[in-house]
Amino acid sequence: MFRNQYDTDVTTWSPTGRLFQVEYAMEAVKQGSAAIGLRSRSHVVLASVNKAQSELSSHQRKIFKVDDHIGVAIAGLTADGRVLSRYMRSESINHSFTYESPLPVGRLVVRLADKAQVCTQRSWKRPYGVGLLVGGLDESGAHLYYNCPSGNYFEYQAFAIGSRSQAAKTYLERRFESFNESSREDLIKDAILAIRETLQGETLKSSLCTVSVLGVDEPFHFLDQDSIQKVIDTFENVPEEEEDGGEAEAEAAAAEQGGAGDQDVAPMEM
Amino acid sequence: LPVWFSINADYFFLQFTIPIDNGDSVKTAEADSQRTLYPYVTGTSIVAIKYKDGVLMASDMGGSYGSTLRYKNIERMKAIGKHSLLGASGEISDFQEILRYLDELVLNDNMWDDGNSLGPKEVHNYLTRVMYNRRNKFNPLWNTLVLGGVKNGESYLGMVSMIGVSFEDNHVATGFGNHLARPILRDEWHADLSFEDGVKLLEKCMRVLLYRDRSAINKLQIAKITEEGVTVSQPYSLKTFWEFKAFNNPTAGAEGSW
């Protein structure tokens, strides 16, 4: 995408009918570190790559609990993500208070999308620079949605956003048809395997990823590092047997590539 | 100003005016609207029970204007959405106002068109919030509401009063029903009543109310809500018995009295 004379304001159309500021906002999502979501009939798993500014700092939080039955993973400008998570928590708790009943995910997602749309049609605002993977449970089952800075939202069986998410998406595309009937454990394993795809050569360790689960009879919660490591151990130790399509195993590489490729990422994006 | 004296448990009377804050910086007594002080046209008891397939609710069709039994065709039970039934005693106009609120609620719920729908629990809690908030502003909706329903096989029966007191139970009653019907229900209600037994039990309660509640009339409806939906019966009347010996010749023991 190149600079042009129609990209200064979000309220300026290009001659070809595009709003460049909105598209640039979507670029910001691609710069953030990867976030992945998958769902079965009864569970939703959200996972993200832990990225830290430097070795000295802690990693950025990318997955938030919105309610017992809703969680959200973000990629892009985390400050925008935090603010939207607070909005979602507020909507959810207000609904629970008035109706003593959990807010259906689909309705929350629409409100979120409408909020994002407003920022694409006001000259004094800018679009939110964050993509949200909203996972939740309601009367009609488990759902996973992706909310875009453009104000669009889509429902998915599985999706990945952020940098190097294409590798994860390729993995998920091969496997998604079985997800609906997946067990909770298989779903978690697939999420971690998808995360591994985005690391591209780096050794997969439990300290590098955050995994969260929610499901029928299981309120949203994070998996602890030990549980994640146990799942990793089931496939990291027997490379050839567990692979689908035979990607190179990361163990041999041992090169800690960590943050090497990310020097050109703005500090505010994670 | 007319003041009604009545022994009906729903009423209590405030004898002073409280101005409503409209946001005007200068408040004049005449410009302010008054808050609800006392009810005008009222419905008497509602009685409701859970039974095998759902909930049964009974009410008479009377609207009293003080001690006058003025209106005799008031439906005090209405279906709300697909899963709920609302019965009200107290001020009829406030009941109609509540129906308008719920109409909007159900409309918006339907407009989502997303497979989710408001169940009786949600409606009950919404009403609790409305009633309690009005009470906090010293401008109550002068009703005691009974909310019954069935969703996903689960029966629900609850009550909200004009001051926002809210709870669920297997059998509820409003007004005089609390004093006359509930003792009967405490003794004779049990889980998994058949439809016929449920109706018989409600009729027993309604008959006692008819004999003893001055604002009751002998024209009642029984409503049923199950997983399939709501049905409100056609109005009918209960058989009563007045041939007690003492009624036949009331002055037998005291000539000259009446």
HADDOCK unambig.tbl for C-alpha pairs under 7 A between the chains (distance, minus, plus):
assign (segid A and resid 98 and name CA) (segid B and resid 125 and name CA) 6.09 0.50 0.50
assign (segid A and resid 98 and name CA) (segid B and resid 126 and name CA) 5.40 0.50 0.50
assign (segid A and resid 98 and name CA) (segid B and resid 129 and name CA) 6.45 0.50 0.50
assign (segid A and resid 99 and name CA) (segid B and resid 122 and name CA) 4.33 0.50 0.50
assign (segid A and resid 99 and name CA) (segid B and resid 123 and name CA) 6.88 0.50 0.50
assign (segid A and resid 99 and name CA) (segid B and resid 125 and name CA) 5.06 0.50 0.50
assign (segid A and resid 99 and name CA) (segid B and resid 126 and name CA) 5.46 0.50 0.50
assign (segid A and resid 100 and name CA) (segid B and resid 122 and name CA) 6.15 0.50 0.50
assign (segid A and resid 100 and name CA) (segid B and resid 125 and name CA) 6.30 0.50 0.50
assign (segid A and resid 101 and name CA) (segid B and resid 122 and name CA) 6.42 0.50 0.50
assign (segid A and resid 139 and name CA) (segid B and resid 116 and name CA) 6.49 0.50 0.50
assign (segid A and resid 140 and name CA) (segid B and resid 115 and name CA) 6.83 0.50 0.50
